[in-house]
Amino acid sequence: MFLSITDVFKIGVGPSSSHTMGPMTAAALFLDDLRRGVERIPGAGDLASVTATLHGSLAFTGKGHATDRAVRLGLLGMVPATFDADKAEALDAALQATGTLHPDGLPPLGFVPDRDVIFDYGPPLELHANGLVLRAFDTAGRPYYTQTYYSVGGGFVMTEPELLAHRNRDNSTPQATDHAFPFAFGTAREMLTMGTASGKTVAQMKRANEELVHDSKLDAKIDAIWAAMDDCISRGLKQDGILPGGLKVRRRARAIHEKLQAERGTNQAQPHVANDWMSVYAMAVNEENAAGGKVVTSPTNGAAGVVPAVGRYYRDHCIGATQQGLRDLLLTAAAIGGLIKHNASISGAEVGCQGEVGSAAAMAAAGLCAALGGTNEQIENAAEIALEHHLGMTCDPAAGLVQVPCIERNALGAIKAVSAASLALRGDGVHFMPLDNCVQVMLETGREMDVKYKETSTGGIAVNLPEC
């Protein structure tokens, strides 16, 4: 099983990887299909217009996550990796005024946003909670081409045939493309076995796999991922004001950071102040995400603050931190994130927040453990501890916004990650619950979780708000 570090950590735009980045990507892919000259539905005339229907969680929390805007921007040719906020505003304003798309390589297409982005609040599509159906019509209003997409978490998008193929494959059999990689581990147990046989660390095995894809550019790409994470923290620490969306949530990272800086070198700081540093780094990222800023999926936008916060904590607070240690942290975190996505889910709409912040905490714990010199067994233990203590966590964002409880939840995820790494480093790696079993428990718990606790904003904190 191989999932590249550049897939786990994707540079994109907030507020949500599954509800913003995924739908934007799906809409852009739909245009690509039309450009390639898809086989039109029999009887259809000339291409003339498009619509988008949001299902399941994309409908229930789509307004809060700006899913409708993301679809519009995707149909305007924008994609998360190269998102330009100023250009997006200008293009979107023109579309709102004219109701017409002008995609490269295609005729003008009718698309009235308020009419043609449809929120379907009925039952979700069968294959996944995040379903999006894009339809094209001819000049007579007859169906021309239809494609169903699923935003499966972390900005990943699959068509219906792709998701069916993924679901039906035998997970115990390596995929054909995996045979090219020297360490194609599909489980944590395989990872440990390969590490013992080769004498390599998790980071070294992940590096060997990645070098087949990125060759000599690998370190530069890892450093670029970290630079984007670090920049996001720094931007968040400088901003102030009220976050958009109507909840009137105030940014707090800047004020907390200023207090922490003022306390440095004095006798005012309590011993637990380290937790506050981790928290403020994570909150800075997730406040940026909530504002629609540039973030890195880690492994999702809703959980984007945990890994960067632990990375900054390692770099700025841990004794003996190095650039290579930071790279090992990200390589190891990506390896664990790939395992969780492969064997369970990182989608809050599918398994709740245990799949988002829980996965991020497991990744960060493993990464920090690696950077601090932990053995493979201690790394696996760190990931398991962090994930185990997020099991059952619901995804219940107030008003469908990635603000309450999401921002603070990332802060606590970072604290749990560091605690898990520290506990694992105090032991010898021998522990009761293997990571693979914990991942399976997370998947089973998510499947049995009531849908109102899976990013629909119909239960939990989302429906227990103060009246004033």
C-alpha positions as CSV (number, residue, x, y, z in Angstrom):
1,M,0.0,0.0,0.0
2,F,1.5,3.4,-1.0
3,L,0.1,6.8,-0.5
4,S,2.5,9.6,-1.1
5,I,3.4,12.2,1.4
6,T,2.3,14.8,-1.1
7,D,-1.2,13.2,-1.1
8,V,-1.5,13.0,2.6
9,F,-0.3,16.6,3.0
10,K,-1.9,18.6,0.2
11,I,-1.7,22.4,0.1
12,G,-5.2,23.7,-0.3
13,V,-7.8,26.1,0.9
14,G,-10.2,26.1,3.9
15,P,-12.6,25.6,5.5
16,S,-12.9,21.9,4.6
17,S,-10.9,19.3,2.6
18,S,-14.0,17.1,2.1
19,H,-16.6,19.9,1.7
20,T,-14.6,22.6,0.0
21,M,-11.5,21.1,-1.7
22,G,-13.2,17.9,-2.8
23,P,-16.2,19.5,-4.4
24,M,-14.0,22.1,-6.1
25,T,-11.9,19.4,-7.5
26,A,-14.9,17.3,-8.6
27,A,-16.4,20.3,-10.5
28,A,-13.0,20.9,-12.3
29,L,-12.8,17.2,-13.1
30,F,-16.3,17.3,-14.6
31,L,-15.3,20.1,-17.0
32,D,-12.2,18.0,-17.9
33,D,-14.6,15.1,-18.8
34,L,-16.6,17.4,-21.0
35,R,-13.5,18.6,-22.7
36,R,-12.4,15.1,-23.5
37,G,-15.5,14.6,-25.4
38,V,-17.4,12.1,-23.2
39,E,-20.0,9.8,-24.8
40,R,-23.1,11.9,-24.5
41,I,-26.5,10.4,-23.4
42,P,-28.3,9.1,-26.5
43,G,-30.6,11.7,-28.1
44,A,-28.8,14.7,-26.6
45,G,-28.0,17.7,-28.7
46,D,-25.4,20.4,-28.2
47,L,-24.0,21.0,-24.7
48,A,-25.6,24.1,-23.1
49,S,-25.8,24.0,-19.2
50,V,-24.8,22.3,-16.0
51,T,-26.2,21.7,-12.5
52,A,-24.8,20.3,-9.3
53,T,-26.7,18.3,-6.6
54,L,-25.2,18.0,-3.1
55,H,-26.2,14.9,-1.1
56,G,-25.7,13.8,2.5
57,S,-23.3,15.7,4.6
58,L,-22.4,18.0,1.6
59,A,-26.0,19.2,1.7
60,F,-26.5,19.4,5.5
61,T,-23.3,21.3,6.2
62,G,-22.6,22.6,2.7
63,K,-23.6,26.2,3.5
64,G,-21.3,26.4,6.5
65,H,-18.5,24.8,4.6
66,A,-18.9,27.0,1.5
67,T,-19.5,23.9,-0.6
68,D,-21.8,25.7,-3.0
69,R,-19.1,28.4,-3.6
70,A,-16.5,25.6,-4.0
71,V,-18.6,24.0,-6.8
72,R,-18.9,27.4,-8.5
73,L,-15.2,28.0,-8.4
74,G,-14.4,24.5,-9.6
75,L,-16.7,25.1,-12.6
76,L,-14.9,28.4,-13.1
77,G,-11.7,26.3,-13.5
78,M,-10.1,26.8,-10.1
79,V,-8.4,24.0,-8.1
80,P,-7.3,24.0,-4.5
81,A,-3.5,23.6,-5.2
82,T,-3.3,26.9,-7.2
83,F,-6.2,28.7,-5.5
84,D,-6.0,32.5,-5.9
85,A,-8.4,34.3,-3.6
86,D,-8.5,37.6,-5.4
87,K,-9.1,35.9,-8.8
88,A,-11.8,33.7,-7.2
89,E,-13.7,36.7,-6.0
90,A,-13.7,38.4,-9.4
91,L,-14.7,35.3,-11.3
92,D,-17.4,34.4,-8.8
93,A,-18.9,37.9,-8.9
94,A,-19.0,37.8,-12.7
95,L,-20.8,34.4,-12.6
96,Q,-23.3,35.6,-10.1
97,A,-24.1,38.6,-12.4
98,T,-24.3,36.7,-15.7
99,G,-25.3,33.1,-14.8
100,T,-22.9,31.9,-17.5
101,L,-19.7,29.9,-17.4
102,H,-17.0,30.4,-20.0
103,P,-14.7,27.3,-19.6
104,D,-11.7,26.9,-21.8
105,G,-12.3,24.5,-24.6
106,L,-16.1,24.4,-24.2
107,P,-19.0,26.5,-25.3
108,P,-20.6,29.0,-22.8
109,L,-22.6,27.0,-20.2
110,G,-25.7,28.2,-18.4
111,F,-25.3,28.0,-14.6
112,V,-27.3,30.2,-12.3
113,P,-25.8,29.5,-8.8
114,D,-28.9,30.0,-6.7
115,R,-30.9,27.7,-8.9
116,D,-28.3,25.2,-10.2
117,V,-26.6,24.2,-7.0
118,I,-29.2,21.9,-5.4
119,F,-29.1,20.9,-1.7
120,D,-30.8,17.5,-1.4
121,Y,-31.6,16.9,2.3
122,G,-33.0,13.4,1.7
123,P,-31.1,10.2,2.3
124,P,-27.4,10.2,1.4
125,L,-26.1,8.4,-1.7
126,E,-25.4,4.7,-0.9
127,L,-21.7,4.6,-1.3
128,H,-20.6,7.6,0.9
129,A,-22.0,10.4,3.0
130,N,-20.3,13.0,0.8
131,G,-22.0,12.6,-2.6
132,L,-22.1,15.2,-5.5
133,V,-23.9,14.6,-8.8
134,L,-22.9,16.9,-11.7
135,R,-25.1,17.0,-14.8
136,A,-24.8,18.6,-18.2
137,F,-27.8,19.4,-20.4
138,D,-28.3,20.2,-24.1
139,T,-30.0,23.3,-25.6
140,A,-33.4,21.6,-25.2
141,G,-32.8,20.8,-21.5
142,R,-32.3,17.1,-22.2
143,P,-29.6,15.2,-20.2
144,Y,-26.2,15.3,-22.0
145,Y,-23.8,13.7,-19.4
146,T,-23.9,12.8,-15.7
147,Q,-21.2,11.9,-13.3
148,T,-21.3,11.1,-9.5
149,Y,-18.4,12.0,-7.3
150,Y,-17.6,11.2,-3.7
151,S,-15.5,13.4,-1.6
152,V,-14.0,10.8,0.7
153,G,-11.9,13.0,3.0
154,G,-8.6,14.8,2.9
155,G,-9.5,16.4,-0.5
156,F,-9.6,13.0,-2.2
157,V,-12.3,12.6,-4.8
158,M,-13.5,9.4,-6.5
159,T,-16.1,8.8,-9.2
160,E,-18.7,6.1,-8.5
161,P,-16.9,3.4,-10.5
162,E,-13.6,4.3,-8.8
163,L,-15.1,4.0,-5.3
164,L,-16.9,0.8,-6.2
165,A,-13.6,-0.7,-7.4
166,H,-11.9,0.5,-4.2
167,R,-14.6,-1.1,-2.0
168,N,-14.5,-4.4,-3.9
169,R,-10.8,-5.0,-4.0
170,D,-9.2,-7.5,-1.7
171,N,-7.4,-5.4,0.9
172,S,-5.1,-8.4,1.7
173,T,-3.7,-8.4,-1.8
174,P,-1.2,-5.7,-2.7
175,Q,-2.3,-3.5,-5.6
176,A,-0.3,-3.9,-8.8
177,T,1.3,-0.5,-8.5
178,D,2.6,-1.4,-5.0
179,H,4.9,-4.1,-6.3
180,A,7.3,-1.4,-7.4
181,F,7.9,-0.1,-3.9
182,P,10.4,-1.8,-1.6
183,F,8.3,-1.3,1.6
184,A,4.6,-1.6,0.5
185,F,3.2,-2.2,3.9
186,G,-0.5,-2.2,4.1
187,T,-0.8,-2.6,7.9
188,A,1.2,-1.5,11.0
189,R,2.1,-5.1,11.6
190,E,3.6,-5.4,8.1
191,M,5.4,-2.1,8.8
192,L,7.0,-3.4,11.9
193,T,7.9,-6.8,10.3
194,M,9.6,-5.0,7.3
195,G,11.4,-2.7,9.7
196,T,12.8,-5.6,11.7
197,A,13.9,-7.5,8.5
198,S,15.5,-4.4,6.9
199,G,16.9,-2.7,10.0
200,K,15.3,0.5,8.8
201,T,13.1,3.0,10.7
202,V,9.6,3.9,9.6
203,A,10.9,7.2,8.2
204,Q,13.7,5.4,6.2
205,M,11.2,2.9,4.7
206,K,8.8,5.7,3.8
207,R,11.7,7.6,2.3
208,A,12.7,4.6,0.2
209,N,9.2,4.4,-1.2
210,E,8.9,8.1,-1.8
211,E,12.3,8.4,-3.6
212,L,10.9,6.2,-6.4
213,V,8.3,8.8,-7.1
214,H,10.1,12.1,-6.2
215,D,13.8,11.0,-6.5
216,S,16.2,13.8,-5.6
217,K,13.5,16.3,-5.1
218,L,12.0,14.6,-2.1
219,D,13.6,16.7,0.6
220,A,12.7,19.9,-1.2
221,K,9.0,18.7,-1.4
222,I,9.0,17.8,2.3
223,D,10.5,21.1,3.2
224,A,7.9,22.9,1.1
225,I,5.1,21.0,2.9
226,W,6.6,22.1,6.2
227,A,7.1,25.7,5.0
228,A,3.4,25.9,4.1
229,M,2.4,24.5,7.5
230,D,4.8,26.9,9.3
231,D,3.6,29.9,7.3
232,C,0.0,29.0,8.2
233,I,0.8,29.0,11.9
234,S,2.6,32.3,11.6
235,R,-0.2,34.0,9.6
236,G,-2.7,32.7,12.2
237,L,-0.7,34.1,15.1
238,K,-0.8,37.6,13.5
239,Q,-4.6,37.8,12.7
240,D,-7.4,39.1,14.9
241,G,-11.1,39.8,14.6
242,I,-14.3,37.7,14.1
243,L,-14.4,34.6,11.9
244,P,-16.9,34.6,9.1
245,G,-20.1,32.5,9.2
246,G,-22.4,34.1,11.7
247,L,-21.4,32.4,15.0
248,K,-19.3,35.5,15.9
249,V,-16.4,33.4,17.0
250,R,-13.4,35.6,17.8
251,R,-9.9,34.6,16.8
252,R,-7.9,33.9,20.0
253,A,-4.5,32.7,18.8
254,R,-2.9,36.1,18.5
255,A,-3.8,37.3,22.0
256,I,-2.8,34.0,23.6
257,H,0.5,34.0,21.7
258,E,1.3,37.6,22.9
259,K,0.6,36.6,26.5
260,L,2.9,33.5,26.2
261,Q,5.7,35.6,24.7
262,A,5.4,38.2,27.5
263,E,5.7,35.4,30.1
264,R,8.9,34.0,28.6
265,G,11.9,34.4,30.8
266,T,9.8,35.4,33.8
267,N,8.5,33.4,36.8
268,Q,4.9,33.9,35.7
269,A,4.6,30.7,33.6
270,Q,3.2,27.5,35.1
271,P,4.8,24.2,34.2
272,H,1.9,23.3,32.0
273,V,2.5,26.3,29.8
274,A,3.9,23.8,27.2
275,N,0.3,22.8,26.5
276,D,-0.6,26.4,25.8
277,W,2.2,26.7,23.2
278,M,0.9,23.5,21.4
279,S,-2.6,24.8,21.6
280,V,-1.9,28.2,20.2
281,Y,0.0,26.8,17.2
282,A,-2.9,24.5,16.4
283,M,-5.6,27.2,17.0
284,A,-3.7,29.5,14.7
285,V,-3.9,27.0,11.8
286,N,-7.6,26.2,12.4
287,E,-8.6,29.8,12.7
288,E,-6.9,30.3,9.3
289,N,-8.8,27.3,7.9
290,A,-12.1,28.6,9.3
291,A,-11.5,31.9,7.5
292,G,-11.0,30.1,4.2
293,G,-7.2,30.6,4.2
294,K,-4.4,28.5,2.8
295,V,-3.8,25.3,4.8
296,V,-2.3,21.8,4.4
297,T,-4.5,18.8,4.7
298,S,-3.1,16.9,7.7
299,P,-4.8,14.6,6.9
300,T,-7.9,16.9,6.5
301,N,-8.6,20.6,6.8
302,G,-10.8,20.1,9.8
303,A,-7.7,18.5,11.6
304,A,-5.1,20.6,9.9
305,G,-3.7,22.1,13.1
306,V,-2.5,19.0,14.9
307,V,0.6,17.9,12.9
308,P,1.8,21.5,12.2
309,A,1.4,22.3,15.9
310,V,3.4,19.3,17.0
311,G,6.0,20.0,14.3
312,R,6.5,23.6,15.5
313,Y,6.6,22.3,19.1
314,Y,9.4,19.9,18.1
315,R,11.3,22.6,16.3
316,D,11.0,25.4,18.7
317,H,10.7,23.7,22.1
318,C,12.3,20.2,22.0
319,I,16.0,19.8,22.9
320,G,18.1,18.6,20.0
321,A,15.6,19.3,17.2
322,T,17.0,19.2,13.7
323,Q,15.8,19.8,10.1
324,Q,16.2,16.1,9.4
325,G,14.2,15.3,12.5
326,L,11.4,17.5,11.2
327,R,11.5,15.6,7.9
328,D,11.4,12.3,9.7
329,L,8.4,13.6,11.7
330,L,6.5,14.3,8.5
331,L,7.5,11.1,6.7
332,T,6.5,9.0,9.7
333,A,3.2,10.9,10.1
334,A,2.4,10.4,6.4
335,A,3.1,6.7,6.7
336,I,0.6,6.4,9.6
337,G,-1.9,8.6,7.9
338,G,-1.7,6.4,4.8
339,L,-2.4,3.3,6.9
340,I,-5.4,4.8,8.5
341,K,-6.9,6.0,5.3
342,H,-6.2,2.6,3.6
343,N,-7.8,0.5,6.3
344,A,-10.5,2.8,7.7
345,S,-11.3,6.4,6.9
346,I,-10.2,10.0,7.5
347,S,-13.7,11.4,6.7
348,G,-15.7,13.0,9.5
349,A,-18.8,12.5,7.4
350,E,-18.1,8.8,7.3
351,V,-16.7,7.9,10.8
352,G,-16.9,11.1,12.9
353,C,-14.1,13.3,14.2
354,Q,-12.2,10.3,15.5
355,G,-11.3,9.8,11.8
356,E,-10.1,13.4,11.5
357,V,-8.5,14.8,14.7
358,G,-8.0,11.2,15.9
359,S,-6.1,10.3,12.8
360,A,-4.1,13.5,13.0
361,A,-3.2,12.9,16.6
362,A,-2.0,9.4,15.8
363,M,0.1,10.8,12.9
364,A,1.6,13.6,15.0
365,A,2.4,11.2,17.9
366,A,4.1,8.8,15.7
367,G,6.0,11.6,13.9
368,L,7.2,13.2,17.2
369,C,8.2,9.8,18.6
370,A,10.3,9.2,15.4
371,A,11.9,12.7,15.6
372,L,12.9,12.1,19.2
373,G,14.6,8.8,18.4
374,G,11.9,6.3,19.1
375,T,12.1,2.7,17.8
376,N,9.5,1.5,15.3
377,E,7.7,-0.3,18.1
378,Q,7.5,2.9,20.1
379,I,6.3,4.8,17.1
380,E,3.5,2.3,16.5
381,N,2.6,2.5,20.2
382,A,2.5,6.3,20.1
383,A,0.1,6.3,17.2
384,E,-2.1,3.7,18.9
385,I,-2.3,5.6,22.2
386,A,-3.2,8.8,20.4
387,L,-5.9,7.2,18.3
388,E,-7.3,5.0,21.1
389,H,-8.1,8.1,23.1
390,H,-10.1,9.7,20.4
391,L,-12.3,6.7,19.7
392,G,-16.0,7.6,19.5
393,M,-15.4,11.3,19.0
394,T,-18.3,12.8,17.1
395,C,-18.2,15.3,14.3
396,D,-20.9,17.9,15.2
397,P,-19.8,21.3,14.0
398,A,-22.1,24.2,15.1
399,A,-23.9,25.7,12.1
400,G,-21.9,23.5,9.8
401,L,-18.8,25.7,10.3
402,V,-15.4,24.4,11.1
403,Q,-15.1,26.5,14.2
404,V,-16.9,25.1,17.3
405,P,-15.7,22.7,18.5
406,C,-13.2,22.1,15.8
407,I,-10.6,24.8,16.6
408,E,-10.1,23.8,20.2
409,R,-10.4,20.2,19.3
410,N,-7.2,20.5,17.3
411,A,-5.5,22.1,20.2
412,L,-6.4,19.2,22.5
413,G,-5.4,16.7,19.7
414,A,-1.9,18.2,19.6
415,I,-1.6,17.9,23.4
416,K,-2.7,14.3,23.3
417,A,-0.3,13.6,20.5
418,V,2.7,14.9,22.4
419,S,1.6,13.0,25.6
420,A,1.1,9.8,23.6
421,A,4.6,10.1,22.1
422,S,6.1,10.8,25.5
423,L,4.4,7.8,27.1
424,A,5.5,5.5,24.3
425,L,9.1,6.7,24.6
426,R,9.0,5.9,28.3
427,G,8.2,2.3,27.4
428,D,9.8,-0.4,25.2
429,G,7.1,-0.6,22.6
430,V,5.3,-3.6,24.0
431,H,1.7,-2.8,24.6
432,F,-1.7,-4.5,24.7
433,M,-3.7,-3.0,21.7
434,P,-2.0,-3.1,18.3
435,L,-2.5,-0.1,16.1
436,D,-4.2,-2.2,13.4
437,N,-6.8,-3.3,15.9
438,C,-7.4,0.2,17.1
439,V,-7.8,1.4,13.5
440,Q,-10.4,-1.4,13.0
441,V,-12.2,-0.3,16.1
442,M,-12.3,3.2,14.8
443,L,-13.9,2.0,11.6
444,E,-16.5,-0.1,13.3
445,T,-17.3,2.6,15.7
446,G,-17.8,5.0,12.8
447,R,-20.0,2.7,11.0
448,E,-22.3,2.3,14.0
449,M,-22.3,6.0,14.9
450,D,-25.6,7.7,14.4
451,V,-25.6,9.8,11.3
452,K,-26.5,12.9,13.3
453,Y,-23.0,12.8,14.8
454,K,-21.2,12.5,11.4
455,E,-20.9,16.0,10.1
456,T,-24.5,16.7,9.5
457,S,-24.9,19.3,12.2
458,T,-28.1,17.6,13.4
459,G,-26.9,16.3,16.8
460,G,-24.5,17.0,19.7
461,I,-22.9,20.4,20.1
462,A,-24.5,21.6,16.8
463,V,-28.0,21.5,18.3
464,N,-27.1,22.5,21.8
465,L,-26.2,26.1,21.3
466,P,-26.7,29.1,23.7
467,E,-29.8,31.1,22.9
468,C,-28.2,34.5,22.9
